[in-house]
Amino acid sequence: MRESTAQNYCKTAIYRIISRNGAVQLKQSGQIFILERNTKTMDELLTLKNIHMEFSTGKSKLISVNDISFSVRRNEFVSLIGPSGCGKSTILKMVLGLVKPTSGEILLNGEKLGQHSSRIAVVFQNSALFPWLDVKKNVEIVLEPIIRSKEKREETALKFIKMVGIDGFENAYPRELSGGMKQRVSIARALATSPDILLLDEPFVGLDVFSAQALREELLDLWENKELPPHTVLMVTHNVDEAVQLSDRVIILSKRPSTVMAEKIIPLERPRNTRNDSFYHVVDDVIKTMSP
């Protein structure tokens, strides 16, 4: 992080960027702000190197992603933000292995995709629940390849159902649930696998303001509890306020063909007050970077 960027952020004597395990800090040393990183607790989990993505459309080619490189460290919450159509969701699909980049390399735990043993979970914009399964079975189904014991699968499913606040609805079907409750089931299903990294593709965009805020706060509570998943999160969003509220770091993408315009470390202590001047200052800074 450049010193000038840190100085622009810091309006008081000391700012501390608190990530899980206190791994990242920004503090004052005389008049110079220094970024410290504990590499033991914050080594790179996900690395994208020179990722390029082209789609063929008849006789022409559409470049979606152009030479993008960034990393996500363990125990870090990172958001990807940028204009519509810039390839944010495509990047998540590449990390999931659903789409292969035209060129470049994606590493998870230092190993290439398809050769790693790490677990990846994803929560999409819609809940993507099986309508013919009840809540408990919608969570249990992802555990079948992982846990042999039926009793253990049921125990694990019920644990995460309770954790996201929908206990009492174990036997309900998706058609009987509100949008917010469906998304809670989706989050419970993703977390039940104890993923090494959780991918979020605008998971709150379809919810009302109150449900979205409640889910954000509950997700943060889970992330900040080092005994529970998720430990590392990569989220795609269009919502700058949401990105600043949740993230340790925000990666800003340009319009298509997308490149990394900037990376912003969020110098706000947790829990974050989304109504104070410091929060608005960081939000404004991100928006100005997105709109040069």
C-alpha positions as CSV (number, residue, x, y, z in Angstrom):
1,M,0.0,0.0,0.0
2,R,1.4,3.4,-0.9
3,E,2.1,5.8,1.9
4,S,0.2,8.6,0.2
5,T,-2.9,6.4,0.1
6,A,-2.6,5.6,3.8
7,Q,-2.1,9.3,4.6
8,N,-5.2,10.2,2.6
9,Y,-7.2,7.7,4.6
10,C,-5.9,8.5,8.0
11,K,-7.4,11.6,9.6
12,T,-6.6,10.8,13.3
13,A,-3.5,9.8,15.1
14,I,-3.9,6.0,14.7
15,Y,-6.0,3.8,12.4
16,R,-5.8,0.1,12.9
17,I,-7.0,-2.2,10.1
18,I,-8.2,-5.2,12.0
19,S,-8.5,-8.4,10.1
20,R,-9.2,-11.8,11.6
21,N,-6.4,-12.7,14.1
22,G,-5.3,-9.1,14.0
23,A,-3.2,-9.9,11.0
24,V,-3.3,-6.5,9.2
25,Q,-2.7,-3.2,10.9
26,L,-2.2,0.3,9.8
27,K,-0.5,2.5,12.5
28,Q,1.4,5.7,12.8
29,S,5.1,5.9,13.1
30,G,6.0,9.6,13.4
31,Q,4.4,11.0,10.3
32,I,4.7,7.8,8.2
33,F,1.9,5.2,8.1
34,I,3.2,1.7,7.8
35,L,1.3,-1.4,6.7
36,E,2.2,-4.4,8.6
37,R,1.2,-8.0,7.6
38,N,1.8,-11.1,9.7
39,T,2.6,-13.5,6.9
40,K,2.2,-16.5,9.1
41,T,-1.6,-15.9,9.5
42,M,-2.2,-14.0,6.3
43,D,-0.4,-16.1,3.6
44,E,-2.0,-16.2,0.2
45,L,-4.9,-18.7,-0.2
46,L,-6.1,-17.7,-3.6
47,T,-3.9,-16.2,-6.3
48,L,-4.9,-15.1,-9.8
49,K,-2.0,-14.4,-12.2
50,N,-2.4,-12.5,-15.5
51,I,-5.9,-13.8,-16.1
52,H,-7.3,-13.1,-19.6
53,M,-10.7,-14.2,-20.7
54,E,-12.1,-14.0,-24.3
55,F,-15.5,-15.2,-25.6
56,S,-16.1,-16.0,-29.2
57,T,-19.2,-14.5,-30.7
58,G,-19.5,-15.6,-34.3
59,K,-16.6,-14.1,-36.2
60,S,-15.6,-11.7,-33.5
61,K,-14.1,-12.0,-30.0
62,L,-15.2,-10.3,-26.8
63,I,-12.5,-9.7,-24.2
64,S,-14.1,-9.8,-20.8
65,V,-11.1,-9.9,-18.5
66,N,-7.8,-8.5,-19.5
67,D,-4.6,-9.4,-17.6
68,I,-6.0,-9.4,-14.0
69,S,-3.8,-10.3,-11.1
70,F,-4.7,-10.3,-7.4
71,S,-4.6,-12.5,-4.3
72,V,-6.8,-13.2,-1.3
73,R,-5.0,-14.1,1.9
74,R,-6.2,-16.5,4.6
75,N,-8.7,-15.1,7.0
76,E,-9.3,-12.1,4.8
77,F,-12.6,-10.6,3.5
78,V,-12.1,-9.2,0.0
79,S,-14.7,-7.6,-2.3
80,L,-14.6,-7.3,-6.1
81,I,-16.4,-4.2,-7.3
82,G,-16.9,-2.7,-10.7
83,P,-19.4,-1.7,-13.4
84,S,-22.0,-4.2,-14.7
85,G,-20.6,-6.5,-17.4
86,C,-16.9,-6.1,-16.4
87,G,-16.4,-9.8,-15.6
88,K,-16.8,-10.0,-11.8
89,S,-19.0,-13.1,-11.8
90,T,-16.9,-14.6,-14.6
91,I,-13.9,-14.4,-12.3
92,L,-15.9,-16.3,-9.6
93,K,-16.8,-18.9,-12.2
94,M,-13.1,-19.3,-13.1
95,V,-12.2,-19.7,-9.4
96,L,-15.0,-22.4,-9.1
97,G,-13.5,-24.1,-12.2
98,L,-16.8,-23.7,-14.2
99,V,-15.0,-21.5,-16.8
100,K,-11.4,-21.9,-17.9
101,P,-9.5,-18.7,-18.6
102,T,-8.1,-18.1,-22.0
103,S,-4.7,-17.6,-20.4
104,G,-3.2,-17.0,-17.0
105,E,-3.1,-19.1,-13.8
106,I,-5.3,-19.6,-10.8
107,L,-3.8,-21.1,-7.7
108,L,-5.5,-22.3,-4.5
109,N,-3.3,-23.1,-1.6
110,G,-0.4,-22.8,-4.1
111,E,-1.9,-25.6,-6.3
112,K,-3.5,-25.3,-9.7
113,L,-7.3,-25.6,-10.0
114,G,-8.2,-29.2,-10.4
115,Q,-5.1,-30.3,-8.5
116,H,-6.0,-28.9,-5.1
117,S,-7.8,-30.5,-2.2
118,S,-9.2,-27.3,-0.8
119,R,-13.0,-26.8,-0.5
120,I,-14.8,-23.9,-2.2
121,A,-18.4,-23.0,-1.5
122,V,-20.5,-20.4,-3.2
123,V,-23.7,-18.4,-2.5
124,F,-25.4,-17.0,-5.6
125,Q,-27.7,-14.0,-6.1
126,N,-30.7,-16.4,-5.9
127,S,-30.8,-19.1,-3.3
128,A,-30.7,-22.0,-5.9
129,L,-32.5,-24.4,-3.5
130,F,-34.1,-27.7,-4.7
131,P,-37.8,-27.0,-4.5
132,W,-38.7,-30.6,-3.8
133,L,-36.4,-30.8,-0.7
134,D,-37.1,-29.3,2.7
135,V,-34.7,-27.0,4.4
136,K,-32.8,-29.7,6.2
137,K,-32.4,-31.9,3.1
138,N,-31.3,-28.9,1.1
139,V,-28.4,-28.5,3.5
140,E,-27.7,-32.2,3.9
141,I,-27.4,-32.9,0.2
142,V,-24.1,-31.1,-0.1
143,L,-22.7,-33.2,2.7
144,E,-23.3,-36.6,1.1
145,P,-19.9,-36.7,-0.7
146,I,-18.1,-35.6,2.5
147,I,-19.8,-37.3,5.4
148,R,-20.8,-41.0,5.2
149,S,-22.8,-41.2,8.4
150,K,-26.4,-40.1,7.9
151,E,-26.7,-39.2,11.5
152,K,-23.6,-37.0,11.3
153,R,-24.9,-35.3,8.1
154,E,-28.2,-34.5,9.9
155,E,-26.3,-33.2,13.0
156,T,-24.1,-31.0,10.8
157,A,-27.1,-29.6,8.8
158,L,-29.1,-28.8,11.9
159,K,-26.1,-27.1,13.5
160,F,-25.7,-24.7,10.5
161,I,-29.4,-24.2,10.1
162,K,-29.5,-23.0,13.7
163,M,-26.4,-20.9,13.2
164,V,-28.1,-18.8,10.5
165,G,-31.2,-18.3,12.5
166,I,-33.8,-20.5,10.7
167,D,-34.1,-23.3,13.3
168,G,-37.8,-24.3,13.5
169,F,-38.1,-24.3,9.7
170,E,-36.1,-27.5,9.1
171,N,-39.1,-29.2,7.5
172,A,-40.3,-26.2,5.5
173,Y,-40.0,-26.2,1.7
174,P,-38.5,-23.3,-0.3
175,R,-42.0,-22.1,-1.5
176,E,-42.9,-21.6,2.1
177,L,-40.0,-19.3,2.9
178,S,-39.4,-15.6,2.3
179,G,-36.5,-14.4,0.2
180,G,-34.3,-13.7,3.2
181,M,-35.0,-17.1,4.7
182,K,-34.1,-18.8,1.4
183,Q,-30.8,-17.0,1.3
184,R,-30.1,-18.1,4.9
185,V,-30.6,-21.7,3.8
186,S,-28.2,-21.1,0.9
187,I,-25.6,-19.7,3.3
188,A,-26.1,-22.6,5.8
189,R,-25.6,-25.0,2.9
190,A,-22.4,-23.3,1.8
191,L,-20.9,-23.1,5.3
192,A,-21.9,-26.7,6.3
193,T,-19.0,-28.0,4.0
194,S,-16.5,-26.0,6.1
195,P,-15.0,-24.3,3.0
196,D,-11.5,-23.0,2.8
197,I,-12.9,-20.0,0.9
198,L,-16.4,-18.8,0.5
199,L,-17.4,-17.1,-2.8
200,L,-20.3,-14.6,-2.7
201,D,-21.9,-13.5,-5.9
202,E,-24.1,-10.5,-4.9
203,P,-25.9,-12.6,-2.3
204,F,-27.9,-9.7,-0.8
205,V,-29.0,-8.0,-4.0
206,G,-32.5,-9.5,-4.2
207,L,-33.4,-8.8,-0.6
208,D,-35.1,-5.9,1.0
209,V,-32.9,-3.3,2.9
210,F,-33.6,-4.7,6.4
211,S,-33.1,-8.4,5.5
212,A,-29.9,-7.6,3.6
213,Q,-28.4,-5.6,6.5
214,A,-29.4,-8.3,9.0
215,L,-27.7,-11.0,6.8
216,R,-24.6,-8.9,6.4
217,E,-24.2,-8.5,10.1
218,E,-24.8,-12.2,10.8
219,L,-22.3,-13.2,8.1
220,L,-19.7,-10.9,9.7
221,D,-20.4,-12.5,13.1
222,L,-19.7,-15.9,11.6
223,W,-16.5,-14.7,9.8
224,E,-15.1,-13.0,12.9
225,N,-15.6,-16.2,15.0
226,K,-12.3,-18.1,14.2
227,E,-13.9,-21.4,15.4
228,L,-16.5,-21.3,12.6
229,P,-16.5,-21.0,8.8
230,P,-16.1,-19.0,6.7
231,H,-12.5,-18.1,7.3
232,T,-11.8,-16.5,4.0
233,V,-14.3,-14.7,1.7
234,L,-14.3,-13.3,-1.8
235,M,-17.4,-11.3,-2.6
236,V,-18.7,-9.7,-5.8
237,T,-20.9,-6.7,-5.3
238,H,-22.1,-3.5,-7.0
239,N,-22.9,-1.9,-3.6
240,V,-20.0,0.3,-2.4
241,D,-21.4,0.7,1.1
242,E,-21.7,-3.0,1.4
243,A,-18.1,-3.6,0.3
244,V,-16.8,-1.0,2.7
245,Q,-18.9,-2.4,5.6
246,L,-17.8,-6.0,5.1
247,S,-14.3,-6.0,3.6
248,D,-10.7,-5.8,4.7
249,R,-9.8,-4.9,1.1
250,V,-11.7,-3.8,-2.0
251,I,-10.5,-4.6,-5.5
252,I,-11.8,-2.1,-8.0
253,L,-12.2,-3.3,-11.6
254,S,-12.5,-1.1,-14.7
255,K,-15.2,-1.4,-17.4
256,R,-14.9,-4.3,-19.9
257,P,-12.3,-5.4,-20.8
258,S,-11.6,-5.2,-17.1
259,T,-8.4,-4.6,-15.4
260,V,-7.6,-3.9,-11.8
261,M,-7.9,-0.1,-11.3
262,A,-7.0,-0.1,-7.7
263,E,-6.9,-2.0,-4.4
264,K,-8.2,-0.2,-1.3
265,I,-7.5,-1.4,2.2
266,I,-10.4,-0.4,4.4
267,P,-8.9,1.5,7.5
268,L,-11.9,1.2,9.7
269,E,-12.2,-0.7,13.0
270,R,-14.8,-3.4,13.4
271,P,-17.6,-3.4,14.2
272,R,-18.1,-0.6,11.6
273,N,-20.4,2.3,12.1
274,T,-22.0,2.8,8.7
275,R,-23.4,6.2,9.8
276,N,-20.3,8.1,10.8
277,D,-18.1,10.5,8.8
278,S,-15.1,8.1,8.6
279,F,-17.3,5.5,6.9
280,Y,-18.7,8.0,4.4
281,H,-15.2,9.2,3.7
282,V,-14.0,5.8,2.7
283,V,-17.1,5.2,0.6
284,D,-16.5,8.4,-1.3
285,D,-12.9,7.5,-1.9
286,V,-13.9,4.2,-3.5
287,I,-16.6,5.9,-5.6
288,K,-14.2,8.6,-6.8
289,T,-11.7,5.8,-7.8
290,M,-14.4,4.0,-9.8
291,S,-15.4,7.2,-11.6
292,P,-12.2,9.0,-12.6
